[in-house]
Amino acid sequence: MREISPNPEKVVNFSFIINRASLSVLKTRLVAVQIKN
């Protein structure tokens, strides 16, 4: 295990993509709840 990442930009982009994906999932859940109500 390397302590220093060989390409930190890729790690940042990866976490950014995960954050955007989870945000879109939360938005779709909120919309679904509003439609049910």
PDB file as gemmi writes it, atoms N, CA and C in Angstrom:
CRYST1    1.000    1.000    1.000  90.00  90.00  90.00 P 1                      
ATOM      1  N   MET A   1       0.838  -1.195   0.000  1.00  0.00           N  
ATOM      2  CA  MET A   1       0.000   0.000   0.000  1.00  0.00           C  
ATOM      3  C   MET A   1       0.879   1.254   0.000  1.00  0.00           C  
ATOM      4  N   ARG A   2       0.690   2.087  -0.989  1.00  0.00           N  
ATOM      5  CA  ARG A   2       1.426   3.351  -1.018  1.00  0.00           C  
ATOM      6  C   ARG A   2       0.672   4.396  -0.214  1.00  0.00           C  
ATOM      7  N   GLU A   3       1.402   5.136   0.600  1.00  0.00           N  
ATOM      8  CA  GLU A   3       0.739   6.195   1.360  1.00  0.00           C  
ATOM      9  C   GLU A   3       0.386   7.364   0.457  1.00  0.00           C  
ATOM     10  N   ILE A   4       1.256   7.634  -0.519  1.00  0.00           N  
ATOM     11  CA  ILE A   4       1.009   8.747  -1.433  1.00  0.00           C  
ATOM     12  C   ILE A   4       0.399   8.202  -2.721  1.00  0.00           C  
ATOM     13  N   SER A   5      -0.719   8.733  -3.105  1.00  0.00           N  
ATOM     14  CA  SER A   5      -1.375   8.259  -4.322  1.00  0.00           C  
ATOM     15  C   SER A   5      -0.568   8.679  -5.550  1.00  0.00           C  
ATOM     16  N   PRO A   6      -0.386   7.781  -6.515  1.00  0.00           N  
ATOM     17  CA  PRO A   6       0.378   8.124  -7.717  1.00  0.00           C  
ATOM     18  C   PRO A   6      -0.304   9.196  -8.557  1.00  0.00           C  
ATOM     19  N   ASN A   7      -1.630   9.243  -8.504  1.00  0.00           N  
ATOM     20  CA  ASN A   7      -2.354  10.245  -9.292  1.00  0.00           C  
ATOM     21  C   ASN A   7      -3.515  10.776  -8.455  1.00  0.00           C  
ATOM     22  N   PRO A   8      -3.293  11.779  -7.625  1.00  0.00           N  
ATOM     23  CA  PRO A   8      -4.356  12.270  -6.735  1.00  0.00           C  
ATOM     24  C   PRO A   8      -5.539  12.855  -7.488  1.00  0.00           C  
ATOM     25  N   GLU A   9      -5.308  13.371  -8.689  1.00  0.00           N  
ATOM     26  CA  GLU A   9      -6.434  13.955  -9.432  1.00  0.00           C  
ATOM     27  C   GLU A   9      -7.477  12.891  -9.755  1.00  0.00           C  
ATOM     28  N   LYS A  10      -7.030  11.680 -10.080  1.00  0.00           N  
ATOM     29  CA  LYS A  10      -7.992  10.613 -10.376  1.00  0.00           C  
ATOM     30  C   LYS A  10      -8.814  10.279  -9.141  1.00  0.00           C  
ATOM     31  N   VAL A  11      -8.167  10.272  -7.986  1.00  0.00           N  
ATOM     32  CA  VAL A  11      -8.901   9.970  -6.753  1.00  0.00           C  
ATOM     33  C   VAL A  11      -9.952  11.039  -6.495  1.00  0.00           C  
ATOM     34  N   VAL A  12      -9.596  12.296  -6.714  1.00  0.00           N  
ATOM     35  CA  VAL A  12     -10.544  13.391  -6.494  1.00  0.00           C  
ATOM     36  C   VAL A  12     -11.715  13.270  -7.462  1.00  0.00           C  
ATOM     37  N   ASN A  13     -11.422  12.985  -8.731  1.00  0.00           N  
ATOM     38  CA  ASN A  13     -12.500  12.844  -9.711  1.00  0.00           C  
ATOM     39  C   ASN A  13     -13.393  11.666  -9.352  1.00  0.00           C  
ATOM     40  N   PHE A  14     -12.798  10.571  -8.873  1.00  0.00           N  
ATOM     41  CA  PHE A  14     -13.581   9.383  -8.529  1.00  0.00           C  
ATOM     42  C   PHE A  14     -14.556   9.697  -7.397  1.00  0.00           C  
ATOM     43  N   SER A  15     -14.062  10.350  -6.340  1.00  0.00           N  
ATOM     44  CA  SER A  15     -14.945  10.682  -5.221  1.00  0.00           C  
ATOM     45  C   SER A  15     -15.997  11.695  -5.663  1.00  0.00           C  
ATOM     46  N   PHE A  16     -15.629  12.602  -6.567  1.00  0.00           N  
ATOM     47  CA  PHE A  16     -16.584  13.589  -7.057  1.00  0.00           C  
ATOM     48  C   PHE A  16     -17.716  12.903  -7.821  1.00  0.00           C  
ATOM     49  N   ILE A  17     -17.365  11.909  -8.649  1.00  0.00           N  
ATOM     50  CA  ILE A  17     -18.385  11.170  -9.404  1.00  0.00           C  
ATOM     51  C   ILE A  17     -19.298  10.421  -8.441  1.00  0.00           C  
ATOM     52  N   ILE A  18     -18.728   9.827  -7.397  1.00  0.00           N  
ATOM     53  CA  ILE A  18     -19.550   9.095  -6.425  1.00  0.00           C  
ATOM     54  C   ILE A  18     -20.507  10.059  -5.725  1.00  0.00           C  
ATOM     55  N   ASN A  19     -20.010  11.243  -5.353  1.00  0.00           N  
ATOM     56  CA  ASN A  19     -20.870  12.224  -4.688  1.00  0.00           C  
ATOM     57  C   ASN A  19     -22.016  12.648  -5.604  1.00  0.00           C  
ATOM     58  N   ARG A  20     -21.713  12.877  -6.883  1.00  0.00           N  
ATOM     59  CA  ARG A  20     -22.776  13.280  -7.812  1.00  0.00           C  
ATOM     60  C   ARG A  20     -23.787  12.159  -7.975  1.00  0.00           C  
ATOM     61  N   ALA A  21     -23.316  10.910  -8.035  1.00  0.00           N  
ATOM     62  CA  ALA A  21     -24.231   9.779  -8.211  1.00  0.00           C  
ATOM     63  C   ALA A  21     -25.158   9.661  -7.007  1.00  0.00           C  
ATOM     64  N   SER A  22     -24.613   9.781  -5.801  1.00  0.00           N  
ATOM     65  CA  SER A  22     -25.451   9.668  -4.607  1.00  0.00           C  
ATOM     66  C   SER A  22     -26.430  10.835  -4.535  1.00  0.00           C  
ATOM     67  N   LEU A  23     -26.014  12.021  -4.975  1.00  0.00           N  
ATOM     68  CA  LEU A  23     -26.921  13.169  -4.978  1.00  0.00           C  
ATOM     69  C   LEU A  23     -28.087  12.926  -5.927  1.00  0.00           C  
ATOM     70  N   SER A  24     -27.807  12.387  -7.111  1.00  0.00           N  
ATOM     71  CA  SER A  24     -28.883  12.133  -8.067  1.00  0.00           C  
ATOM     72  C   SER A  24     -29.837  11.082  -7.515  1.00  0.00           C  
ATOM     73  N   VAL A  25     -29.321  10.093  -6.792  1.00  0.00           N  
ATOM     74  CA  VAL A  25     -30.187   9.072  -6.193  1.00  0.00           C  
ATOM     75  C   VAL A  25     -31.089   9.707  -5.145  1.00  0.00           C  
ATOM     76  N   LEU A  26     -30.527  10.591  -4.329  1.00  0.00           N  
ATOM     77  CA  LEU A  26     -31.340  11.257  -3.312  1.00  0.00           C  
ATOM     78  C   LEU A  26     -32.425  12.105  -3.966  1.00  0.00           C  
ATOM     79  N   LYS A  27     -32.082  12.789  -5.053  1.00  0.00           N  
ATOM     80  CA  LYS A  27     -33.074  13.630  -5.735  1.00  0.00           C  
ATOM     81  C   LYS A  27     -34.214  12.780  -6.281  1.00  0.00           C  
ATOM     82  N   THR A  28     -33.887  11.648  -6.900  1.00  0.00           N  
ATOM     83  CA  THR A  28     -34.937  10.801  -7.462  1.00  0.00           C  
ATOM     84  C   THR A  28     -35.815  10.245  -6.349  1.00  0.00           C  
ATOM     85  N   ARG A  29     -35.221   9.942  -5.189  1.00  0.00           N  
ATOM     86  CA  ARG A  29     -36.033   9.448  -4.071  1.00  0.00           C  
ATOM     87  C   ARG A  29     -36.982  10.533  -3.594  1.00  0.00           C  
ATOM     88  N   LEU A  30     -36.489  11.767  -3.487  1.00  0.00           N  
ATOM     89  CA  LEU A  30     -37.353  12.863  -3.043  1.00  0.00           C  
ATOM     90  C   LEU A  30     -38.505  13.063  -4.018  1.00  0.00           C  
ATOM     91  N   VAL A  31     -38.212  13.006  -5.317  1.00  0.00           N  
ATOM     92  CA  VAL A  31     -39.268  13.176  -6.322  1.00  0.00           C  
ATOM     93  C   VAL A  31     -40.285  12.054  -6.201  1.00  0.00           C  
ATOM     94  N   ALA A  32     -39.825  10.830  -5.986  1.00  0.00           N  
ATOM     95  CA  ALA A  32     -40.746   9.693  -5.871  1.00  0.00           C  
ATOM     96  C   ALA A  32     -41.645   9.863  -4.652  1.00  0.00           C  
ATOM     97  N   VAL A  33     -41.086  10.343  -3.553  1.00  0.00           N  
ATOM     98  CA  VAL A  33     -41.892  10.549  -2.341  1.00  0.00           C  
ATOM     99  C   VAL A  33     -42.940  11.625  -2.588  1.00  0.00           C  
ATOM    100  N   GLN A  34     -42.558  12.693  -3.278  1.00  0.00           N  
ATOM    101  CA  GLN A  34     -43.520  13.765  -3.550  1.00  0.00           C  
ATOM    102  C   GLN A  34     -44.645  13.258  -4.448  1.00  0.00           C  
ATOM    103  N   ILE A  35     -44.314  12.397  -5.411  1.00  0.00           N  
ATOM    104  CA  ILE A  35     -45.353  11.865  -6.306  1.00  0.00           C  
ATOM    105  C   ILE A  35     -46.325  10.989  -5.512  1.00  0.00           C  
ATOM    106  N   LYS A  36     -45.800  10.197  -4.566  1.00  0.00           N  
ATOM    107  CA  LYS A  36     -46.679   9.337  -3.758  1.00  0.00           C  
ATOM    108  C   LYS A  36     -47.617  10.183  -2.915  1.00  0.00           C  
ATOM    109  N   ASN A  37     -47.101  11.278  -2.356  1.00  0.00           N  
ATOM    110  CA  ASN A  37     -47.957  12.135  -1.535  1.00  0.00           C  
ATOM    111  C   ASN A  37     -48.872  12.962  -2.429  1.00  0.00           C  
TER     112      ASN A  37                                                      
END                                                                             
